Amino acid sequence: MPTQPQRTILERFPAGSPRGSWPAEEYAAAKRAQGTDAQVVMDLSSDQFLVVTHTITE
């Protein structure tokens, strides 16, 4: 059975941001500009956007 790659949550953002506001995407873009492979995913159970990376961070 294949295993999911380990990912690290860098930041959490509530899904109810004001219209036209994308704080999770902006945060992920800033992290990518710094060299971190950051992605935004939706956590349906907590109704939050998570900025994650598959790179182990400390």
MINUSE-122503 format. One record per atom (N, C-alpha, C, O): x, y, z; atom name. Coordinates in Angstrom, 3 decimals, always signed. Example, Ala and Ser with C-alpha at 12.3 -4.5 7.8 and 13.67 -1.06 7.14 Angstrom:
2
+----------+----------+----------+----+
:       c1 :       c2 :       c3 : at :
+----------+----------+----------+----+
:  +13.190 :   -5.690 :   +7.800 :  N :
:  +12.300 :   -4.500 :   +7.800 : CA :
:  +13.200 :   -3.300 :   +7.800 :  C :
:  +14.236 :   -3.319 :   +8.465 :  O :
:  +12.850 :   -2.250 :   +7.080 :  N :
:  +13.670 :   -1.060 :   +7.140 : CA :
:  +12.900 :   +0.030 :   +7.870 :  C :
:  +13.409 :   +1.138 :   +8.039 :  O :
+----------+----------+----------+----+
This chain:
58
+----------+----------+----------+----+
:       c1 :       c2 :       c3 : at :
+----------+----------+----------+----+
:   +0.844 :   -1.183 :   +0.000 :  N :
:   +0.000 :   +0.000 :   +0.000 : CA :
:   +0.886 :   +1.242 :   +0.000 :  C :
:   +1.744 :   +1.375 :   +0.873 :  O :
:   +0.700 :   +2.176 :   -0.978 :  N :
:   +1.544 :   +3.363 :   -1.035 : CA :
:   +1.277 :   +4.282 :   +0.159 :  C :
:   +0.146 :   +4.390 :   +0.633 :  O :
:   +2.316 :   +4.930 :   +0.630 :  N :
:   +2.167 :   +5.851 :   +1.750 : CA :
:   +2.153 :   +7.279 :   +1.232 :  C :
:   +2.743 :   +7.587 :   +0.196 :  O :
:   +1.477 :   +8.137 :   +1.964 :  N :
:   +1.454 :   +9.552 :   +1.625 : CA :
:   +2.800 :  +10.176 :   +1.981 :  C :
:   +3.366 :   +9.853 :   +3.025 :  O :
:   +3.327 :  +11.069 :   +1.130 :  N :
:   +4.565 :  +11.736 :   +1.509 : CA :
:   +4.346 :  +12.608 :   +2.750 :  C :
:   +3.278 :  +13.194 :   +2.927 :  O :
:   +5.342 :  +12.681 :   +3.580 :  N :
:   +5.255 :  +13.502 :   +4.787 : CA :
:   +5.198 :  +14.973 :   +4.380 :  C :
:   +5.956 :  +15.408 :   +3.514 :  O :
:   +4.312 :  +15.730 :   +4.996 :  N :
:   +4.272 :  +17.161 :   +4.717 : CA :
:   +4.233 :  +17.932 :   +6.015 :  C :
:   +3.757 :  +17.447 :   +7.041 :  O :
:   +4.738 :  +19.129 :   +5.943 :  N :
:   +4.800 :  +20.010 :   +7.091 : CA :
:   +3.835 :  +21.172 :   +6.861 :  C :
:   +3.846 :  +21.788 :   +5.795 :  O :
:   +3.007 :  +21.471 :   +7.852 :  N :
:   +2.105 :  +22.619 :   +7.768 : CA :
:   +2.890 :  +23.851 :   +8.192 :  C :
:   +3.395 :  +23.926 :   +9.312 :  O :
:   +2.985 :  +24.815 :   +7.283 :  N :
:   +3.704 :  +26.054 :   +7.572 : CA :
:   +2.809 :  +27.093 :   +8.228 :  C :
:   +3.251 :  +27.845 :   +9.097 :  O :
:   +1.536 :  +27.135 :   +7.805 :  N :
:   +0.606 :  +28.145 :   +8.333 : CA :
:   -0.817 :  +27.704 :   +8.041 :  C :
:   -1.054 :  +26.918 :   +7.124 :  O :
:   -1.762 :  +28.211 :   +8.822 :  N :
:   -3.200 :  +27.926 :   +8.641 : CA :
:   -3.941 :  +29.251 :   +8.473 :  C :
:   -3.623 :  +30.246 :   +9.125 :  O :
:   -4.941 :  +29.241 :   +7.580 :  N :
:   -5.745 :  +30.431 :   +7.337 : CA :
:   -7.212 :  +30.033 :   +7.301 :  C :
:   -7.552 :  +29.031 :   +6.671 :  O :
:   -8.097 :  +30.788 :   +7.961 :  N :
:   -9.526 :  +30.464 :   +7.919 : CA :
:  -10.053 :  +30.604 :   +6.497 :  C :
:   -9.587 :  +31.452 :   +5.736 :  O :
:  -11.015 :  +29.779 :   +6.144 :  N :
:  -11.569 :  +29.789 :   +4.795 : CA :
:  -12.459 :  +31.006 :   +4.536 :  C :
:  -12.759 :  +31.298 :   +3.378 :  O :
:  -12.879 :  +31.707 :   +5.552 :  N :
:  -13.812 :  +32.823 :   +5.387 : CA :
:  -13.156 :  +34.171 :   +5.194 :  C :
:  -13.613 :  +35.152 :   +5.780 :  O :
:  -12.114 :  +34.263 :   +4.405 :  N :
:  -11.460 :  +35.556 :   +4.158 : CA :
:  -12.378 :  +36.461 :   +3.339 :  C :
:  -13.239 :  +35.978 :   +2.604 :  O :
:  -12.190 :  +37.777 :   +3.468 :  N :
:  -13.027 :  +38.701 :   +2.685 : CA :
:  -12.870 :  +38.464 :   +1.185 :  C :
:  -11.824 :  +38.002 :   +0.728 :  O :
:  -13.899 :  +38.780 :   +0.436 :  N :
:  -13.878 :  +38.602 :   -1.021 : CA :
:  -12.671 :  +39.344 :   -1.620 :  C :
:  -12.421 :  +40.505 :   -1.297 :  O :
:  -11.945 :  +38.664 :   -2.481 :  N :
:  -10.775 :  +39.256 :   -3.129 : CA :
:   -9.506 :  +39.138 :   -2.314 :  C :
:   -8.447 :  +39.573 :   -2.766 :  O :
:   -9.581 :  +38.562 :   -1.129 :  N :
:   -8.413 :  +38.391 :   -0.265 : CA :
:   -7.976 :  +36.929 :   -0.326 :  C :
:   -8.789 :  +36.026 :   -0.128 :  O :
:   -6.706 :  +36.700 :   -0.597 :  N :
:   -6.157 :  +35.341 :   -0.727 : CA :
:   -4.919 :  +35.209 :   +0.155 :  C :
:   -3.828 :  +34.985 :   -0.368 :  O :
:   -5.050 :  +35.340 :   +1.475 :  N :
:   -3.862 :  +35.345 :   +2.336 : CA :
:   -3.051 :  +34.052 :   +2.267 :  C :
:   -1.824 :  +34.105 :   +2.348 :  O :
:   -3.684 :  +32.916 :   +2.123 :  N :
:   -2.943 :  +31.653 :   +2.051 : CA :
:   -2.102 :  +31.613 :   +0.777 :  C :
:   -0.942 :  +31.203 :   +0.814 :  O :
:   -2.675 :  +32.032 :   -0.345 :  N :
:   -1.938 :  +32.052 :   -1.613 : CA :
:   -0.787 :  +33.050 :   -1.554 :  C :
:   +0.301 :  +32.777 :   -2.061 :  O :
:   -1.023 :  +34.200 :   -0.940 :  N :
:   +0.033 :  +35.217 :   -0.819 : CA :
:   +1.174 :  +34.699 :   +0.059 :  C :
:   +2.346 :  +34.903 :   -0.257 :  O :
:   +0.833 :  +34.039 :   +1.143 :  N :
:   +1.847 :  +33.482 :   +2.039 : CA :
:   +2.655 :  +32.399 :   +1.322 :  C :
:   +3.880 :  +32.360 :   +1.427 :  O :
:   +1.965 :  +31.525 :   +0.595 :  N :
:   +2.651 :  +30.459 :   -0.137 : CA :
:   +3.572 :  +31.041 :   -1.210 :  C :
:   +4.682 :  +30.546 :   -1.409 :  O :
:   +3.123 :  +32.080 :   -1.895 :  N :
:   +3.956 :  +32.721 :   -2.922 : CA :
:   +5.214 :  +33.320 :   -2.304 :  C :
:   +6.297 :  +33.229 :   -2.882 :  O :
:   +5.071 :  +33.933 :   -1.126 :  N :
:   +6.241 :  +34.501 :   -0.437 : CA :
:   +7.215 :  +33.398 :   -0.045 :  C :
:   +8.427 :  +33.573 :   -0.165 :  O :
:   +6.697 :  +32.263 :   +0.424 :  N :
:   +7.557 :  +31.136 :   +0.794 : CA :
:   +8.273 :  +30.579 :   -0.431 :  C :
:   +9.459 :  +30.253 :   -0.368 :  O :
:   +7.539 :  +30.468 :   -1.565 :  N :
:   +8.174 :  +29.989 :   -2.799 : CA :
:   +9.276 :  +30.941 :   -3.251 :  C :
:  +10.313 :  +30.498 :   -3.744 :  O :
:   +9.061 :  +32.249 :   -3.085 :  N :
:  +10.081 :  +33.239 :   -3.447 : CA :
:  +11.335 :  +33.076 :   -2.585 :  C :
:  +12.433 :  +33.437 :   -3.009 :  O :
:  +11.172 :  +32.531 :   -1.374 :  N :
:  +12.302 :  +32.275 :   -0.474 : CA :
:  +12.916 :  +30.893 :   -0.708 :  C :
:  +13.876 :  +30.522 :   -0.033 :  O :
:  +12.367 :  +30.127 :   -1.665 :  N :
:  +12.941 :  +28.831 :   -1.992 : CA :
:  +12.255 :  +27.621 :   -1.375 :  C :
:  +12.727 :  +26.498 :   -1.547 :  O :
:  +11.157 :  +27.822 :   -0.664 :  N :
:  +10.413 :  +26.708 :   -0.069 : CA :
:   +9.305 :  +26.291 :   -1.023 :  C :
:   +8.552 :  +27.138 :   -1.504 :  O :
:   +9.197 :  +25.002 :   -1.302 :  N :
:   +8.154 :  +24.489 :   -2.191 : CA :
:   +6.832 :  +24.438 :   -1.426 :  C :
:   +6.459 :  +23.391 :   -0.897 :  O :
:   +6.126 :  +25.567 :   -1.366 :  N :
:   +4.891 :  +25.677 :   -0.588 : CA :
:   +3.674 :  +25.553 :   -1.492 :  C :
:   +3.651 :  +26.076 :   -2.607 :  O :
:   +2.662 :  +24.851 :   -0.990 :  N :
:   +1.396 :  +24.662 :   -1.705 : CA :
:   +0.252 :  +24.962 :   -0.750 :  C :
:   +0.391 :  +24.831 :   +0.466 :  O :
:   -0.885 :  +25.369 :   -1.317 :  N :
:   -2.086 :  +25.602 :   -0.522 : CA :
:   -3.033 :  +24.427 :   -0.733 :  C :
:   -3.323 :  +24.039 :   -1.864 :  O :
:   -3.510 :  +23.868 :   +0.377 :  N :
:   -4.505 :  +22.797 :   +0.332 : CA :
:   -5.652 :  +23.163 :   +1.265 :  C :
:   -5.478 :  +23.928 :   +2.214 :  O :
:   -6.816 :  +22.611 :   +0.983 :  N :
:   -7.993 :  +22.860 :   +1.826 : CA :
:   -8.178 :  +21.698 :   +2.779 :  C :
:   -8.207 :  +20.540 :   +2.362 :  O :
:   -8.302 :  +22.009 :   +4.060 :  N :
:   -8.626 :  +21.008 :   +5.070 : CA :
:  -10.116 :  +21.138 :   +5.362 :  C :
:  -10.536 :  +22.008 :   +6.125 :  O :
:  -10.897 :  +20.277 :   +4.756 :  N :
:  -12.355 :  +20.376 :   +4.876 : CA :
:  -12.845 :  +20.181 :   +6.300 :  C :
:  -13.817 :  +20.816 :   +6.709 :  O :
:  -12.191 :  +19.319 :   +7.057 :  N :
:  -12.665 :  +19.046 :   +8.416 : CA :
:  -12.533 :  +20.257 :   +9.338 :  C :
:  -13.337 :  +20.423 :  +10.256 :  O :
:  -11.528 :  +21.103 :   +9.104 :  N :
:  -11.358 :  +22.286 :   +9.961 : CA :
:  -11.790 :  +23.573 :   +9.254 :  C :
:  -11.760 :  +24.645 :   +9.860 :  O :
:  -12.193 :  +23.483 :   +7.976 :  N :
:  -12.591 :  +24.643 :   +7.176 : CA :
:  -11.473 :  +25.685 :   +7.144 :  C :
:  -11.702 :  +26.874 :   +7.364 :  O :
:  -10.264 :  +25.210 :   +6.867 :  N :
:   -9.096 :  +26.082 :   +6.795 : CA :
:   -8.290 :  +25.770 :   +5.545 :  C :
:   -8.296 :  +24.648 :   +5.039 :  O :
:   -7.590 :  +26.805 :   +5.058 :  N :
:   -6.583 :  +26.597 :   +4.037 : CA :
:   -5.258 :  +26.390 :   +4.750 :  C :
:   -4.903 :  +27.148 :   +5.652 :  O :
:   -4.530 :  +25.361 :   +4.341 :  N :
:   -3.225 :  +25.072 :   +4.927 : CA :
:   -2.152 :  +25.338 :   +3.890 :  C :
:   -2.289 :  +24.952 :   +2.729 :  O :
:   -1.100 :  +25.990 :   +4.303 :  N :
:   +0.079 :  +26.135 :   +3.445 : CA :
:   +1.041 :  +25.041 :   +3.901 :  C :
:   +1.487 :  +25.026 :   +5.048 :  O :
:   +1.352 :  +24.126 :   +2.983 :  N :
:   +2.144 :  +22.959 :   +3.318 : CA :
:   +3.373 :  +22.859 :   +2.409 :  C :
:   +3.434 :  +23.453 :   +1.332 :  O :
:   +4.330 :  +22.096 :   +2.883 :  N :
:   +5.499 :  +21.752 :   +2.078 : CA :
:   +5.818 :  +20.290 :   +2.317 :  C :
:   +5.555 :  +19.753 :   +3.393 :  O :
:   +6.382 :  +19.655 :   +1.313 :  N :
:   +6.806 :  +18.260 :   +1.469 : CA :
:   +8.239 :  +18.211 :   +1.968 :  C :
:   +8.778 :  +17.133 :   +2.219 :  O :
:   +8.854 :  +19.369 :   +2.113 :  N :
:  +10.204 :  +19.477 :   +2.650 : CA :
:  +10.102 :  +19.510 :   +4.165 :  C :
:   +9.242 :  +20.194 :   +4.719 :  O :
:  +10.971 :  +18.778 :   +4.831 :  N :
:  +10.995 :  +18.801 :   +6.296 : CA :
:  +11.611 :  +20.127 :   +6.725 :  C :
:  +12.727 :  +20.466 :   +6.332 :  O :
:  +10.862 :  +20.873 :   +7.542 :  N :
:  +11.350 :  +22.163 :   +8.063 : CA :
:  +11.500 :  +22.079 :   +9.564 :  C :
:  +10.855 :  +21.257 :  +10.215 :  O :
:  +12.324 :  +22.900 :  +10.097 :  N :
:  +12.548 :  +22.911 :  +11.547 : CA :
:  +11.988 :  +24.163 :  +12.149 :  C :
:  +12.078 :  +24.358 :  +13.361 :  O :
+----------+----------+----------+----+
